[in-house]
Structure formats: structure tokens, C-alpha cells
Amino acid sequence: MYNILLIENEIKIIEQIFSVFQNEDYSIDLAENCYKGFDLALRNFPKLIICSNFLYQSDGNKALRRLKEGSYVSTIPFIFLLDKESKIPDKDANYDFDYYIVKPFSSKELFKTAKIALERSAALIQKSEKKLDELRGSIAFSLPHELFTPLNGIIGFSEILIKDFNNLDKNEIFQMLTYINSDALRLKKITKNFLAYVQLEMIEKDEEKVASLRNSYFINPKEIITSNASQIAKLYKREDDLLLELTDCVIRMTESYMEKLISELVDNAFKFSEIGTAVIVNILSNDTSVMLSVFDHGRGMTAEQISSIGAYIQFERQIHEQQGSGLGLTIAKKITEIHGGQFKIESVFKENLKVTMIFDY
């Protein structure tokens, strides 16, 4: 059964709509204003909302608009009921699953519009579920592997040290301790990235935290970027491959998130490119925005891979042996978007990759 929320106060319109959906496949909740509509939507989670555009536009506290702007019911399709004198809604101001019909309308027109809205919404939900299933599969496949591989190394080498300590020379002990330390650091990074990803997922759903982050800024990120990028280049023993092209600017981002952003992108750039090829970190600014980019001459990505960026997704792992959870690009993308920035990837497959982030002042 499809539950429909009707937000309307004209008796004739209410009666007409009830007659259109008067069968066992539909049930209707009626709200005479947006406040009651907001409450019913949160309690009953309707499949479709039919709403008087006049009531929606005159909602002083914008209660109902919260449903369409980041809440967990934001994917519910809306059908707006417009009066003849109403201004046709601006296409760019509404979401893709919004529809409208002008009063007076025929019952056939309303039913057809509702059917289209419900079918499209169902298709979107199905697509989302498919992506979620893919994400679950990726997590189930890669996360245990990424956790147990370094953990098994730590356990294995420590057991050898415990059992055969007296039979090992100093060089062997030192080498095993080096492996243990390396695996422990790898495990630490995987855990930190997983926790960072979960935190970003939670922040995305908190409007107040997002607003607070978008109001934050710090002056001249050159020092942070130089320090973090140089440390990563040193770890890969590729200090000469790092090229920094940085200008002074103000950027709307917290310092800690900038450090995380640069660390993930520069680490990826070095990880997936050859020694002797340049990794370029660039900042450009003008009166309205700041553009930050990281470029490398590595394996690159296909258009399909770029569009499929998500948590725990690693590409061509069977071809390229690599470590990590596949979270780096996803974390960088989420950090950028939470701070109101634009995240873009350009690539020539097997030749280069450029990640660009643009932040408005």
C-alpha cells in the first residue's frame, strides 16, 4: 500500500484527491498546514507528498522544507499544487523528484503524475539499495583483509620473537621488530581512516555542525600543506619528486581537516606513481574562490572508476597489489563537500590523475 501525505486546506481539492486514490492500494494522511505535514511525514514516512504550493511557500518557519534539504526523508517525491496565478517553480530550485500540476486539474492528470513520481522514486531507491549492497560487499571483502593482514604479521613475528628469542641474532630481531612496527602503523592508519569516515558520515547529517564547519577558515595554508606533503614525500623517499606551487590565501576549512585532506591526496599520488615522476600540489586564488589541486603521473582512473568512487572500493586490486582500505579519495571528497567545496577528478587512464577542490570565500 502507498501512503500519501496530502497538505492542503481547500475542501474541493481535498475531496477530489481522496476520490482519485480511493482504493485499496493507497491511504491518505491529511494535514491542513506545513507544521502538521512535517510531523506526519516524520511519523509515517509517506511514499508521496502532495502539497499546496501556497502553503509550502507561505511556511514562515520553513518546517516542511527541512524534509527536502538533507533530512533522512529528503527523497520523498513532492507534487506541488499550483494556483493559476502562481509562478511556475524554477527548475533549478527544486529537486529532480519534484512535480507540479496547476489547479484546476483533472483526476486523470493527477493520477498519472502521481504514478510517474512513485515509479521514479522507487527506481531511485532501488538504485540506492544496489549501491548500498555494493558498499556492504566491498566492506565485507576488503575491511577484514586490511585488518587481518597487518594483524597476522604482528602476531606472527611476535610469536617468533617469543619462542626463538635466544636463538636469534640482533639483526634478525631488529628486522622482525621493524616489520611489527610497520604493520602496527598500517593497522593504526586503517583504523583512523575508518573512524574518520564514520565521523564524516555523521557530520553530513548534522546541519548545525556542517554550518559551523563552513563558517570556519584559516589564513595561509601554505605551511600546513608544505609540512604534510614534505613528510609524505620523505616516507616514500621521493623528496625530489614533490613540487609545491602555493600562494597565500584564506581557505574556508578547519586546519585539522586540511591536514587530513592533503595527507590522503598526496599519499595516494605517491603510492600510485613511479619514482622520478612529479607530484604537484598547487593553490590558486582570486577574489571569489580558492582552488587546491594534487596532480601525479600515475596509473590514473577510467571515467567509470571516477564515477564509482566510494568507501572501501579499490580498483584493479587483482592487477596492482596495494595496501589500504580504499577510503582515501572518499574521505577527501567528503571533507571537501562538507566544507561547501567542489570536488573534481580529471584523469588520462594509465597516464595521470588530477584532483581539484574549489572553495568559495
ABEGO torsion letter per residue (X at the ends): XBBBBBBBABAAAAAAAAAAABBAABBBBBBABAAAAAAAAAAAGBABBBBBAAAAAABAAGAAAAAABGBAAAABBBBBBBBAABBBBBAAABBAABBBBBOBBBAAAAAAAAAAAAAAAAAAAAAAAAAAAAAAAAAAAAAAAAAAAAAAAAAAAAAAAAAAAAABBAAAAAAAAAAAAAAAAAAAAAAAAAAAAAAAAAAAABAAAAAAAAABBBBGAAAAAAAAAAAAAAAAGAAAABBBBBBBBBBBBBAAAAAAAAAAAAAAAAAABBBGBBBBBBBBBBAABBBBBBBBBBAEBBAAAAAABBBGBBBGAAABBBBEAGAAAAAAAAAAAAAGBBBBBBBBBGABBBBBBBBBX
